[in-house]
C-alpha cells in the first residue's frame, strides 16, 4: 500500500506544480512581489519576441527539472520499499 501512495504522491506533485505555474503565468496565482516560476515566465514573455530567451527558459527548465527529480526520487523510494507500481 505504501509504494502506491508514494508513487501517486510524486505524480500529484508534478501535476500540482504544473498547474500552479500555469495559473501564475495567467496572472491567477501569487501576486507579483512574490517570486513564482509561472509569473517569471509571464514577465519574460515580451523578451522572447525580442530574442531574449534566457529569462523565460530558466524558470521553465526549473519547473521541468523539479518535476522530473521528484518523480525519479519517488520511484526510487517506491522500489526500495518493495513494490512494482504499474
C-alpha positions as CSV (number, residue, x, y, z in Angstrom):
1,X,0.0,0.0,0.0
2,X,2.8,2.4,0.9
3,X,4.5,2.2,-2.6
4,X,1.2,3.1,-4.2
5,X,0.7,6.1,-2.0
6,X,4.3,7.3,-2.6
7,X,4.1,6.9,-6.4
8,X,0.7,8.7,-6.5
9,X,2.0,11.5,-4.3
10,X,5.0,12.1,-6.6
11,X,2.8,12.1,-9.7
12,X,0.4,14.5,-8.0
13,X,3.3,16.8,-7.1
14,X,4.1,17.1,-10.8
15,X,0.6,17.9,-11.7
16,X,0.2,20.5,-8.9
17,X,3.4,22.2,-9.8
18,X,2.5,22.5,-13.5
19,X,-1.0,23.8,-12.6
20,X,0.5,26.3,-10.1
21,X,2.9,27.6,-12.8
22,X,0.2,27.7,-15.4
23,X,-2.1,29.7,-13.1
24,X,0.7,32.1,-12.2
25,X,1.5,32.5,-15.9
26,X,-2.1,33.6,-16.5
27,X,-2.0,36.0,-13.6
28,X,-4.2,34.0,-11.3
29,X,-1.5,32.8,-8.9
30,X,0.5,34.6,-6.3
31,X,0.9,38.4,-6.6
32,X,3.9,40.0,-8.3
33,X,6.2,40.8,-5.3
34,X,6.3,37.0,-4.5
35,X,8.6,35.0,-6.8
36,X,6.9,32.3,-8.8
37,X,8.1,30.3,-11.8
38,X,4.9,30.9,-13.8
39,X,5.0,34.7,-13.1
40,X,8.6,34.8,-14.1
41,X,7.8,33.2,-17.5
42,X,5.0,35.6,-18.0
43,X,7.2,38.6,-17.3
44,X,9.8,37.3,-19.7
45,X,7.3,36.7,-22.5
46,X,7.9,40.1,-24.1
47,X,11.6,39.4,-24.2
48,X,11.1,36.2,-26.3
49,X,9.9,38.3,-29.2
50,X,13.0,40.4,-28.9
51,X,15.2,37.3,-28.9
52,X,16.0,37.1,-25.2
53,X,15.1,33.5,-24.5
54,X,17.1,33.0,-21.3
55,X,14.8,34.9,-18.8
56,X,11.9,32.6,-19.9
57,X,13.9,29.5,-20.4
58,X,15.5,29.3,-16.9
59,X,12.2,29.1,-14.9
60,X,10.7,26.8,-17.5
61,X,13.6,24.4,-17.2
62,X,13.5,24.7,-13.4
63,X,9.8,23.5,-13.4
64,X,10.7,20.6,-15.6
65,X,13.8,19.6,-13.6
66,X,11.8,19.8,-10.3
67,X,9.0,17.6,-11.6
68,X,11.4,15.0,-13.0
69,X,13.6,15.0,-9.9
70,X,10.7,14.4,-7.6
71,X,9.3,11.7,-9.9
72,X,12.7,9.9,-10.1
73,X,13.2,10.1,-6.3
74,X,9.6,8.9,-5.6
75,X,10.1,6.0,-8.0
76,X,13.4,5.1,-6.3
77,X,11.8,5.2,-2.9
78,X,8.9,3.1,-4.1
79,X,11.2,0.5,-5.5
80,X,13.3,0.4,-2.3
81,X,10.2,-0.1,-0.1
82,X,9.3,-3.0,-2.3
83,X,6.6,-2.9,-4.9
84,X,6.3,-2.6,-8.5
85,X,3.7,0.0,-9.2
86,X,2.5,-0.4,-12.7
